Amino acid sequence: MEELSLRSLELSDFEHIMGWVNNPEIVSNFGWFGNPVSREEEQRYLERLIASPTDKVYSAFFGGEYIGQVGIHERDDRNKQGRLSIIIGNKDNWGRGYAPQMIDALLDKAFNDLHVHKVWGVFLEQNKKAHRLFIEKCGFKIEGLLRQEYCRGGAYHDMIRMAMLEDEYWARAWERADGGDQSVS
Ligand SMILES: CC(C)(COP(=O)(O)OP(=O)(O)OC[C@H]1O[C@@H](n2cnc3c(N)ncnc32)[C@H](O)[C@@H]1OP(=O)(O)O)[C@@H](O)C(=O)NCCC(=O)NCCS
């Protein structure tokens, strides 16, 4: 059976990333400022990202095919936390069930390898897909509403701040390993 795999971001992922980085349909929920990113800028950005002590980015593959990126950013070693990111770089791969698997795999890395206490993230309040994905399917808890946090298209938008704590991750991992079996032997 084909499986999802994550590996650390490499410069060899450059062409994959150039395939989506200037596509507003893919990046419009964050960081699309209307100016295309040049190959030189992206190359320098990737070099910085790979060397960064506060970012840990992974490339996701399914059955060997490049799917996208997940990452932990703004790592704060004192408070042991970091911000989640996820992107599936080709719209043909949306709606195929990859996203929850990518998030679960990232959470495994974050809590087991990076030893964070908390993974947090933000999404636009009107982004119903993100609500379904992060809150309802992947077990993140809402921490609050960030009022007029994000300016896009000349308007300010509210954002939801969400997080998962270490003990919530382990409780969920335990529940899933157990298959939800409530029987007593
Ligand atoms: C965010 C992203 C990774 C999600 O992956 P995806 O494959 O598109 O997600 P899915 O289609 O599996 O949707 C996730 C869930 O939300 C549901 N959903 C989709 N659109 C919805 C909507 N408008 N309202 C309510 N639920 C919705 C889906 O049905 C699915 O739930 P289900 O599995 O129970 O049916 C992907 O769309 C992406 O890369 N987007 C661009 C980058 C981005 O926006 N990153 C996140 C920033 S917060």
The ligand as a Gaussian input file, in Angstrom:
#p B3LYP/6-31G(d) Opt

LIG

0 1
 C       -5.218000      23.308000       3.499000
 C       -4.964000      22.071000       2.639000
 C       -3.627000      21.434000       3.050000
 C       -6.094000      21.068000       2.912000
 O       -5.942000      19.939000       2.096000
 P       -7.185000      19.426000       1.206000
 O       -6.792000      18.167000       0.558000
 O       -7.592000      20.550000       0.318000
 O       -8.259000      19.189000       2.339000
 P       -9.582000      18.326000       2.188000
 O      -10.203000      18.534000       0.838000
 O       -9.255000      16.923000       2.599000
 O      -10.524000      19.008000       3.268000
 C      -10.380000      18.757000       4.648000
 C      -11.768000      18.545000       5.204000
 O      -12.486000      19.783000       5.109000
 C      -13.714000      19.555000       4.404000
 N      -13.999000      20.758000       3.637000
 C      -13.455000      21.156000       2.478000
 N      -13.965000      22.347000       2.102000
 C      -14.878000      22.679000       3.071000
 C      -15.739000      23.793000       3.269000
 N      -15.773000      24.800000       2.413000
 N      -16.531000      23.808000       4.379000
 C      -16.499000      22.810000       5.277000
 N      -15.676000      21.723000       5.144000
 C      -14.875000      21.670000       4.049000
 C      -13.453000      18.351000       3.534000
 O      -14.666000      17.709000       3.159000
 C      -12.595000      17.510000       4.473000
 O      -13.377000      16.865000       5.439000
 P      -13.787000      15.303000       5.260000
 O      -12.491000      14.564000       5.048000
 O      -14.460000      14.956000       6.521000
 O      -14.662000      15.232000       4.053000
 C       -4.913000      22.418000       1.124000
 O       -6.193000      22.861000       0.696000
 C       -3.871000      23.464000       0.805000
 O       -2.701000      23.153000       0.651000
 N       -4.289000      24.730000       0.664000
 C       -3.384000      25.808000       0.339000
 C       -2.454000      26.157000       1.488000
 C       -3.214000      26.516000       2.740000
 O       -4.236000      27.176000       2.687000
 N       -2.665000      26.034000       3.881000
 C       -3.308000      26.164000       5.194000
 C       -3.327000      27.531000       5.681000
 S       -4.296000      27.605000       7.170000

